[in-house]
């Protein structure tokens, strides 16, 4: 058995996994474009996003290893997230389809727990899988933030929910000690889920801007607090954990 719980002699080619992921995004993208009569910009963003994800997978995942069912679950969610993020700037054009958008976003949130469950069940946890899941969450949050802004449910400050993670990554390029690994944190996971839940609720048609802004401001405050705790933890250990 390999590290993904698969027989060493039975591996799906990585190209096959990326191909069915491509097919999923193609079907969802064509359906979304047909329902909402979107411009070519939507399709361009869709394929830019999926191409970036696929390129990162090819770069970081060894082609000789089976991709594993946990990573396939994350790839399935990737198809939904890519479409939702590509649709985000056009959220104000969705009209009656906003309920469908919100439902798909809720489905993507539910699927967020599937890959971890599969990984534990198959003994296939990996640093790659954890990072894949985390970066997909970050992209999802950024996309939902853009959708909320496009719907005028909150001011431009709502983008901070999606940008803060990328600002942290950018800062780690200047401050090496920020690259040190963080311990597992229930608090961090809870804040992440709360972000997504409040953003998904905010895009739903019945939710007014006052309610959306209030809940999202709470989510932003919790996120800032969570990042503060992590940065403080890393700073206090900078001498032993500094990465140049």
C-alpha positions in Angstrom: 0.0 0.0 0.0 1.2 3.5 -0.7 0.6 6.6 1.5 -2.8 7.2 0.0 -4.2 3.8 1.0 -4.0 2.5 -2.6 -2.4 -0.6 -3.8 1.1 0.2 -5.1 0.2 -1.5 -8.5 -3.1 0.5 -8.9 -2.8 4.2 -9.6 -4.9 6.5 -11.7 -2.8 8.8 -13.9 -2.8 12.4 -12.5 -3.8 13.5 -16.0 -7.0 11.6 -15.7 -7.9 13.3 -12.4 -7.2 16.7 -14.0 -9.2 15.7 -17.0 -12.4 14.9 -15.1 -11.8 18.1 -13.1 -11.6 20.0 -16.4 -14.8 18.3 -17.6 -16.7 19.3 -14.4 -15.6 22.9 -14.7 -16.5 22.9 -18.4 -20.1 21.6 -17.7 -20.6 24.0 -14.8 -19.2 26.9 -16.7 -21.4 26.3 -19.7 -24.5 25.9 -17.6 -23.7 29.1 -15.6 -23.0 31.1 -18.8 -26.3 29.9 -20.4 -28.4 30.6 -17.3 -27.0 34.1 -16.7 -26.0 35.1 -20.2 -22.5 36.1 -19.1 -19.7 37.7 -21.0 -16.5 36.0 -22.2 -14.8 37.5 -19.2 -16.5 35.0 -17.0 -15.2 32.1 -19.0 -11.7 33.6 -19.2 -11.6 33.9 -15.4 -12.9 30.4 -15.0 -10.2 28.8 -17.1 -7.5 31.1 -15.6 -8.5 29.8 -12.1 -8.7 26.2 -13.0 -5.5 26.4 -15.0 -3.7 27.9 -12.0 -5.0 25.1 -9.7 -4.1 22.4 -12.2 -0.6 23.9 -12.7 0.0 23.9 -9.0 -1.1 20.3 -8.7 1.2 19.2 -11.5 4.1 21.2 -9.9 3.7 20.0 -6.3 2.2 16.5 -6.6 4.5 13.6 -7.8 3.1 12.2 -11.0 4.2 8.7 -9.9 1.8 8.7 -6.9 -1.9 8.1 -7.0 -3.7 11.4 -6.3 -5.8 9.8 -3.6 -9.5 9.9 -2.8 -9.2 12.8 -0.3 -7.5 15.0 -2.9 -10.1 14.0 -5.4 -12.8 15.2 -3.0 -11.0 18.5 -2.8 -10.7 18.6 -6.6 -14.5 18.0 -6.8 -15.0 21.0 -4.5 -12.5 23.0 -6.7 -14.9 22.7 -9.6 -17.7 24.4 -7.6 -15.4 27.0 -6.1 -13.8 28.0 -9.4 -17.3 28.6 -10.9 -18.5 30.5 -7.8 -15.4 32.7 -7.7 -15.6 33.4 -11.5 -19.3 34.4 -11.1 -18.6 36.6 -8.1 -17.9 39.9 -10.0 -21.2 39.3 -11.9 -23.3 38.5 -8.8 -25.5 41.6 -9.4 -26.5 40.2 -12.8 -27.7 36.8 -11.4 -31.1 38.1 -10.2 -33.3 35.1 -9.6 -30.3 32.8 -9.9 -28.9 34.1 -6.6 -30.7 31.3 -4.8 -28.9 28.8 -6.9 -25.6 30.6 -6.4 -26.1 30.6 -2.6 -27.1 26.9 -2.7 -24.0 25.9 -4.6 -21.9 28.0 -2.1 -23.6 26.1 0.8 -22.8 22.8 -1.0 -19.1 23.8 -1.4 -19.1 24.6 2.3 -20.5 21.2 3.2 -18.0 19.4 0.9 -15.2 21.2 2.8 -15.5 18.5 5.5 -15.5 15.6 3.2 -11.9 15.5 2.1 -10.6 15.5 5.7 -13.0 12.7 6.6 -11.9 10.6 3.6 -8.2 11.3 4.4 -8.6 10.1 8.0 -10.6 7.0 6.9 -8.0 6.0 4.3 -4.9 7.1 6.3 -3.9 9.4 3.5 -3.4 12.7 5.3 -0.6 14.7 3.7 0.9 18.2 3.9 -0.1 18.7 0.3 -3.8 17.8 1.0 -3.9 20.2 3.9 -2.4 23.0 1.9 -4.7 22.2 -1.1 -7.7 22.5 1.2 -6.5 25.6 2.9 -5.7 27.5 -0.3 -9.1 26.5 -1.8 -10.8 27.9 1.3 -8.9 31.2 0.9 -9.9 31.4 -2.8 -13.5 30.6 -1.9 -13.6 33.4 0.8 -12.1 35.9 -1.6 -14.7 35.1 -4.2 -17.6 35.3 -1.8 -16.3 38.7 -0.6 -16.3 40.0 -4.1 -19.8 38.7 -4.6 -21.0 40.5 -1.5 -19.4 43.7 -2.7 -20.9 43.3 -6.2 -24.3 42.9 -4.6 -23.8 46.1 -2.5 -24.4 44.2 0.7 -21.3 45.7 2.3 -18.6 48.3 1.6 -15.2 47.7 0.0 -13.9 46.8 3.5 -15.5 43.3 3.1 -12.6 42.4 0.7 -10.4 42.3 3.8 -12.0 39.0 4.7 -10.6 37.5 1.4 -7.3 39.5 1.2 -6.0 39.0 4.8 -4.7 35.5 4.1 -2.9 36.7 1.0 -1.5 39.7 2.9 -0.1 37.2 5.5 1.6 35.2 2.7 3.1 38.3 1.2 4.4 39.4 4.5 6.0 36.1 5.1 8.2 36.8 2.0 9.7 39.7 3.9 9.6 38.3 7.4 10.9 34.7 7.3 9.7 33.8 10.8 6.1 34.0 9.5 6.8 30.9 7.4 7.2 28.7 10.4 4.5 26.0 10.7 1.6 26.7 13.0 0.1 24.1 15.3 -3.4 22.7 14.6 -6.0 25.1 15.9 -9.7 24.6 16.4 -10.1 28.3 16.8 -8.6 28.9 13.4 -10.9 26.4 11.7 -13.9 27.8 13.5 -13.2 31.3 12.4 -12.7 30.1 8.8 -16.1 28.3 8.8 -17.8 31.4 10.3 -16.3 33.6 7.6 -17.8 31.3 4.9 -21.1 30.9 6.6 -21.6 34.7 7.0 -20.6 35.3 3.4 -22.9 32.6 2.0 -25.8 34.0 4.1 -25.0 37.6 2.9 -25.4 36.7 -0.8 -28.9 35.4 -0.3 -31.7 37.7 -1.7 -33.7 38.2 1.5 -30.7 39.3 3.5 -30.4 43.1 3.7 -27.2 45.1 3.8 -27.5 46.0 7.5 -27.7 42.4 8.6 -25.0 41.4 6.1 -22.7 44.2 7.1 -23.1 43.5 10.9 -22.4 39.8 10.6 -19.5 40.3 8.2 -18.0 43.0 10.5 -18.1 40.4 13.3 -16.4 37.8 11.1 -13.7 40.3 10.1 -13.1 41.2 13.8 -12.8 37.5 14.6 -10.4 36.9 11.7 -8.2 39.8 12.7 -8.1 38.5 16.3 -7.2 35.0 15.0 -4.4 36.3 12.8 -3.1 38.4 15.7 -2.9 35.4 17.9 -1.0 33.4 15.2 1.4 36.2 14.4 2.1 36.7 18.1 2.8 33.0 18.5 5.2 33.0 15.6 6.9 36.3 16.7 7.6 34.9 20.2 9.4 31.9 18.6 11.1 33.8 15.8 14.6 33.2 17.1 14.3 29.4 16.9 11.9 29.2 13.9 13.2 32.0 11.6 13.2 30.8 8.0 15.4 32.8 5.6 
